[in-house]
């Protein structure tokens, strides 16, 4: 096998990419001493994942962030946070080689937290610990729980441990929940600890027990639709996390259940489960999942079963009616980094599309298992977790899709080949998705995009000239038959 050589300046050339893509894992391990995939570290796949935590925390009213990191990381993350309209300053210590060598990491972090606590309206300071601080050994025990009467939490998001923006969001929310919705226990006479239970003596608490909190970033119209359906059952939606309101995090332990509508909130779910809060997984996306989700919520909240069956069946039938009006025909690749790619893929499959390949930035987990099994039973051949751009590009060659829902570089690659492509985040995550109310817009968008193939072919021919006719290859396998 050809040896790998990195040219001066550590530039990655096409030759190196080709060599790495043809290398086996064992070959690469023998060269580097580490077990890596052929695509490992070919190109940066994302900016620092800590942005996921920053994006959540800087949007909460009353929360002030203090970033404990080196100057370069501070500059980049501050820039992108303000680009996304944070509208608040980020406190940071003077933290360089001198402080690091002197072992003054905790002192620098506390100084930054003190400055953050002085900012007007601050109710909580979130100290965000990145790679340098984590490597230097900053721990939660080194920080005070309060400064100047303001709560302090530590959010640990080193890029070497947290690999995606969605999972960094989970770290931030979990840190808030550990402070404001901790597991509260009582000790029985025999010394056994058990979660505190509600005795039903308070009307406000009783009303909260008939409501859920949705855990997952969703389009603003979705909570309104969900609340309307749950009110028909005698329940309701108490809040959606992440939220701009700090008090919503304090409600999490008091509601009847948590609906984790996205699969990457594993840490937050574990904290809430330890607090004795029932957890509902999955999301009301598409006819089948919508029906099952409404029934599951009703069961968790102990609401009327017959009424739940009626409402769930009505919503399922509405979804089916919309799909019958706008059926999808075509092969679609779903590739994103939001963490909700499997939900969208399910909807497309139920609407009639073929989805042979799905990729996402999040890890495979217990909470992705049900959707993965459902999709593979209906023709999906590959679901790639913690994906790379190189894997997605190779999938373009294998599956020859009619439409690509992907990241910016993947969509650009698809368009260059004459395949309709849309940026997943900006085109899909900015639309309602849940229940029948959210389904229609997404289905129509995808149907319109699938019909653009002739336009893309015309544009490519216009700029490149007529393409030579290639001999017909083997017919693509239709896994939906």
N, C-alpha and C positions, 0 to 999 in steps of 0.2 A: 504494500500500500504506500502511496506517496506520502512523504512526511509533510507535516504542517509547518509552514514558515510564515511568520507575521512580518510584513515589510516595515520599514522605518516609519515611525509615527503611529504604529498599531492600527493601520488602516485595514479594513476588511475588504478584500478584493473578490470579484466574482469567482476566481479560481479557488479561493479558500472556501467560499460558500459551497461550491460544487463538491469539493473534497469532503467537507464536513457532512454534507447531505448524503454522501455515499458511504460514509464511515459507519461502522457498527458501534454500539455502545462500548463493547469490549475493546475495540481498537482505540477509541478515545480515552478509555480509562487507562490503558497501558501507557499512553503518551502523557497524560496529565496527572495521573495518580488519583483522580476523582471519578466517580460514576456520574456521567452527564449524558444528556440526550444529544443527538447530532446537531440540534439547533441551538444548543445552550450558548448564550452570550454572543451569538453572531452579531446582533444589533440590539440596541436598547428597545425593549418592547413597550415601555411606558415611562412616564415621568415618575418621580418619587411617589409611591403609594400613600405616603402620609397626607397628601392632598385630600384624600377621602375623609380623614379625620378633621382636617382644617375646614373643609367645606361644610361639614355638619356643625362643628362647634362655633364657627364665626357667624352662623346664621341664627343662633339662639340668642334671644334678647336677654341681656344681663350676664352673658358669659364672655369673659375676656381671656384670650389665649396668651401664653408665654412659651415661646419656642426655644428649647434648649438644644442648640446645634451649632455647627460652625457657620462662618459668614457666608460661604457659597450656597449652602442649602437654605439658609435664612433668606438670602436675596431671591433665589428662584421661587421658593414657596410663597414668599410675601407677594411677589409680582403676580403669580397666577391666582392667588387668593383675591387680590384686588381686581384682577381682570374679571373674575366671576362675582364682582360687586359685593365684597364682604362689608365694605363701608365702616370698618373699624380697624384700629391699629393693632399690630401684633408686638407685644413686648418681647424683648430678648436680652440675655446677658451679654456682656463683653466676653466672649468665649473663644479663645484662640489657643495656640500652642502653649503659651505661658501658663494659662489657667489649667490646661490639661496636665501638663507636666507637674505642676504644683499640687495636683489632686484636689482642686477647688471646684469640682463639678457641682456638688450639692450647694455650696455657698453661692455660686453663680446662679443656679436655678432659683434659689430662695430670693435672691436679690431681684430677679426678673419678676417673680410672683408678687413681691411687695410693690413694685412699680405698677403691675397690672391691677392690683387691688385698689390702687388710688384713683383709677379712671372712673369717671362719673357713671353711676348706675350699675356698677359691677356687683353681681350676686355670687358669682363663682369664677374662680380662676382655674383654667385647664392648662397644666404644664405639659407640653408636648415634647416627649423625649425621643430624639432621632438617633441615628446610628452612632455618632460620636459619644453622646451622653450615655447610651446604653452600653457601649463597649467600655466606657470608663467606670461603669458600675453604679449609675444612678438608680436608686430603688425608692419605692413609695414610702418606706419607713424614714427616709432622710428628709422628707418634706413635711411641714406641719399640716394638720387637717384644716386649720383656719389661719388666716392672716388678716389682721384688722377687722375681725368679725366676718370675713368673706371666706366661704368654703374653698378648699383647694383639692383638686384631684390630679393624678398623674395618668397621662395617656401615652402608652408605650407603643410606638409605631416605627421601629427600625426597619429599613427596606430589606435587610437580609432575613427578616423573620416574617414580615407582612408583605405579601407578594401582589396584592391588587387593591385598587381603590375601594371596591365594595367591602372587602374584608377589613380595611382600615376604618370604614364607617362603623362596622360592628364593634371594633375596639373602642371607638369613642362613645358609642351608645352604651356599651357594656360598662364602661367606667362610670358613666352617669347613673346607670341603674344600680350599680353596686353601692353608690353613695345614697341614692334617694329611694331605692326600692329593694333594700337588702332582705335576705331571708331572716324572718323573725320567728323565733322558736319559743316554746314553753317546755319546761322540764316536768315530766310526770313524776309520781311518787317513787317509781322504781328507777328514776334517773335517766329515762329515755327522752331525748329531745325530739320534738315534732313541730311542724309549722303551726303557727297560730291560726285558729279558725274563727270565722265571723259568727256571732251568735244570733244575728237577725234582729237586733234591738234598735237599730238606727235606720231611719227612712232613707237618708242620703246614701249610706253604705249599701242598703238593699237595692236601690236603683242602680248603683254602680255594678252590682253583682249581675245585673241583667244586660251589661254592656261589654263590648270587646274593645281592645286597642289593636289597631293594625300596625304591624312591625314591618316597615319597608317603604322606601321612597316611591310615591305614586303621583300620578297627575292629579291636580286639585279637584277635578270633577269626579274622580273615582270615589273618594270618601263620601261625597254627597249621595251618590247612587247607592253605595253600600248601606249608609245610614237609613235611607228611605226603605230599603228592603228589610233591614233588621227591625225597623219600627213596626212593620206589618206583622212581625213575629212576636211583638211585645218586648223587644230588646232595643239595641241601639249601638252606635259607635261613639265611644268616649273620646278617642283621640287617635292620631296617626303619628308614629315615630319613624324617622326623626321629625321633631317639631320645633318651631320657633319659640314655643312657650316652655320655659323650664318646669313649670308646674305639671305639665303633661307627663313628665318622667316620674313624678312622684305618685301619679295615679296608677302606674303599671302594676303594683302589687295589690291594688284594691279592686280591680275590675274582675269580672267573672271569667275572662279568658283572654289570651293573647293570640291573635291570628298572625302568624309569621308568614306573610305572603311572598317573601323572597327567601331563597334557601341558604344565604350566606351569613345569617345572623346567629351562628352557632354559639358564640360566647354569650350573647344577650339572652338567648333562649335558655341556656344552662343556668344563668343567674336567676331568671324568672321561675324556672322549674324548681330550683332550690327554694324559692320563696313560696312554693305551693300553688303557683298560678297555672291552671290548665293551658296547654299549648295546642293550637290548631295549625297544622301545616297545610301547604297548598294555597291556591288562589282561585277566585271565581272567574276563570278565563276559559271561554268556550262552553258548549252545551253540557258536556259530561262533568267537567270540573266544577262548573257553576252549581249544578244540581247537588253534587257531593259536598261542596263547601257549605252551602246553606244548611244542609242537613247536619253537618258536623258542628257548625256554630250553634244551632238550636240544641243539639245534644249536650254540648259543653256548658251552655247557659241554663240548661234544664227548662227549656221553653216547650210549648205545646207541640207534640210530635206530629199530630194530624195537620195542624196548620202549617208546620214546616214543610211537610210533604206537598201540600197544595202550592205554597209559594215557590218552593224549589222546582216543582214541575212546570209552573207557569214561566219562570225565568228560563228554564231549559228550552221550552217550546218557543219562546221569543227568540232565543239565540239560533235555534234551528231554522226558524222562519227567515231570519236575516241572511243566514248562510245560503239558504235555497235561492234567495234573490241575487246573491253575488258569489256564486261558486268560483273557486280558484282552480285553474288548470295550468300546471307548469312545475318545473323543478326549482326549488329555492334553497340557497345556502343561508344559514343564520349564524352570523359570526359577530360577537360583540364583546365588550368588557364591562357591561353593567351588572351582570350576575342574574338577569332575568330572562336570558335567551331561551331557556327551555319552555317557559310559559308562552312566549310568542310562537315558538315552533309548534307547540300543541295546538294552538289556535289555527295556525295555517294548515296543519294536517287535518283537523276536523272540518276545515272549509274546503278540502279537496286537493290541496297542494301536496307535492312530493317533497319531503325534506330529508335528503340523504345524509347531510352533514351539518353538524352544529358544533360551534366552539365558543368557549367562554373563558374569562380570566380567573374565575374562582376555582376552588378546590372541589374535588368530588367528596361528597359527604352523605351522611344519613338522610339529609334533607333534600338531596337531589335524586335519591334512589327511585322514588315513586314515579317521577316524571321521566326519568331515564328508561325505566322498564316499560312504561306506557308507550314512549316514542319508538323504542326498538321493536316492540311488538307490532308496530304499524309502519315499518319500513325504513326507519332511520338506521343507517349503517355505522356511522361514526359519531360519537360525542366526545369531544376533546376538551379536557379541563386544563387550566393553566396553559393555554395555547400560545403559540407563537405565530407571527405573521407568515413565516416560511411554511408552516403547516397549512395555513389557510390558502396560500397561493398554490401549493401542490394539490389541494383539494379542488381548486378551479380546474386543473388539468384532468383530474380523475372523473369529476361528476358533470362537467359541462352544463352548469345551471342556466336557467332562463332568467334568473334574478338573483342578485347578491345583496343581502342586508349585512353590511359589514362595517369595519372600522374605516377611517378615512383612507389609509393607503390601500386597503383591500378593495374598497369601492373604486378607487382610481385605477387600480390594476384591471378590474373587471370592465370598466368603461373603455380602457385602452384596447381591450379585446373585443369590444363591440357588445358587451353584455350589460344590460341595465343594472345599475348599482346605486344603492342608497346608503347614506351614513346612518348607521343603526341608532346612535344616540340622539341625533338631532331630528330624525324623521319619525321614530317610533316611540321613544321614551317621553316625547312631548305631547303625547296623545292619550286620551282615556283608553282603558283596556278592559276594565272589569265589568262583569254582568252583560246583559244585552245592550245597555246604554253605551258601553265602551267598545263593543265589538264592531258595530257597523262602520265607524270611521276607519278603523284599522284595516278591515277587510276590503273596503273600497279603495284605500290607498294602495294596497298590495295588488289588487286586480288592475288598477290603472297602470302601475309600474310594469306588470307582466306584459301589458299590451304595447309597451314602448320598444320592444326588440326591433321591429322594422325601422324605426326612426334611428336607433343606434347604428344599425347596419348601413343605413343611407349616409349617416354622418361619417362613418369610417371610410366608406367608399369615396365620399366626396373629398376627404383630405388625403387619402392614400392611393386612390385610383382603384379600378376594378381588381379584385383579388383572383388569382388563378384558381381554377376549379380543382379541388383535391379529390383523389379517389375516395369513394365511400368506405368508411370504416365499419366495424361491427356496430349493430344497433345497440343503443344504450339499454341497460337492463331496467325495466320498470318494476321496482320493488313493491308498487302498490297493487299489482295484479294478484 
